[in-house]
Amino acid sequence: MRPLAVAVLATALLTAATPAGNAAATTAAAPRAPGPAVSKVADTQLDSQALYFESYNGLVNNNAFQKNGLLTYKGYQYAVWYTGDRTAVIGRRALGRADWGTVRLPHKLTADDSHNVISMGISRVDGRLHLNMDSHSSGFFYVKSVAGLLDDPAGHPWNSAQFGAVQTTLDGLALTSQFTYPQFVATPEGRLQLSYRVGVSGNGRNALAEYDGTKWTALGEWSASTGTYTSEHGSSTARNMYLHGIDYGSDGRLHAFYTWREQNNAVMCNAGGLTNHDTGYVYSTDRGRTWRNAAGTVVGTTGGADKVTVNDTGTVVDPLGPDHSLMNQESQATDSAGLPHAVISYVPGRFGQCTTDYVADRTANGRAFHLFKDAAGAWKKTEIPVALNSSQRTHLAFDKYDNAYAVMPYGRIVAASSASGYTDWKTLFDGSGLNAFGEVVVDDTRLAQDGVLSFMYQRKSSGTTPSALRVIDFRLPG
């Protein structure tokens, strides 16, 4: 017998002689990461009489695209909303407590428009809380706290003296008279950036400003409204980019998924649909100064002549025409490896190739999809097998094991495990008893701090009758 054959036979005999349960003779298998799970731990009330009116099929206190309407920092959670008399309110509680302290700001909502949300941001460099509110293609209102408020919350009384005057600039920096969709994002160094749209729906550009702890600076616009888009029905020469979000991953990359909305309804099969089309993706490795497609090619410069356009190659990661009522401003997140994920939703082709009433069609036949880039660089997409039953948006989040949680309209939570490659979506909480209007506002910052999925929801009402605004908390695998 040849030496190699002897060695193989000896190894086989040794393996056969080793008891399967002998831990000393075998290498212990790595523990399997737990799959997704939720356990309700609290449901607290922010306001029994929160402002209520329906506009653009949504509520001003509960738009899933708010960044952030609810956030957590150094053991305290903060919430913002408009109360029944239209006054802007900030709430605060220590984590684990049911009681919220509230501060009424000297500002009242100026229009019955659900776009006019309140967004919060934290500048870690000086411990301030920042708020931008009440704008839709108009001016905005800005408030910031005293320095150090968030670094030592217990040492600061929770009252209006902790906040400065309401401004219509960023400490003197005037951005645009057509301002919409404020989204704050903290840089890895602790600076604070503000993303916003300049212009109007169908003809607008995305822009960034940055706060360094001393002053605000306008970085400039980075998406373009120009170029020609042509569908099978017609063409459009103006549009705006709608962000699903703007987030830093664990590696410091700034990620942005988006859809385009065309100005000209001629691109659609029916004027009752949405001119939104395609899911695009770009990222930045230099804090939003330049933007690259998924292959790494620079496709735009913030504040420069070359901006991200509808015609840039390599930016569309999930193509879809404008006949399926694709939703804008859905959701995105990054996993622990810094890989980008998004939830998008539309009416799949199996229900027809032409939506004629986007609210009715999405409610009857809309479906959400999970789209992500895997470690090998391939884009993958899975339909979440739970009907939307709503025209509204879903929000994406991850636990510490990279299991994915999609918080759907009415506060339903569906989830998929990382181990399955996100193919085993199932309902973990059906929203029973919440009586939630529709979209909810998820605390994207809390999960990493104490393993709790927390979201704000408002109970259904009618007309302009105020209703309860609440925050519900779920423990995830720890």
MONOR-V731151 format. One record per helix or strand of 3 or more residues. SS is the DSSP state (2 for helix, 1 for strand). FROM is the first residue (numbers start at 1). LEN is the number of residues. If there is no record, write none. Layout:
SS_FROM_LEN / SS_FROM_LEN
This chain:
2_3_15 / 1_39_12 / 1_70_4 / 1_76_8 / 1_87_8 / 1_101_8 / 1_118_6 / 1_128_6 / 1_141_5 / 2_153_3 / 2_160_3 / 1_179_8 / 1_192_9 / 1_203_9 / 1_216_6 / 1_239_5 / 1_254_9 / 2_265_3 / 1_276_9 / 1_290_3 / 1_298_4 / 1_316_3 / 1_331_4 / 1_340_8 / 2_349_3 / 2_358_8 / 1_366_8 / 1_379_5 / 1_395_4 / 1_404_5 / 2_409_3 / 1_412_5 / 1_426_4 / 2_447_4 / 1_452_8 / 1_467_9
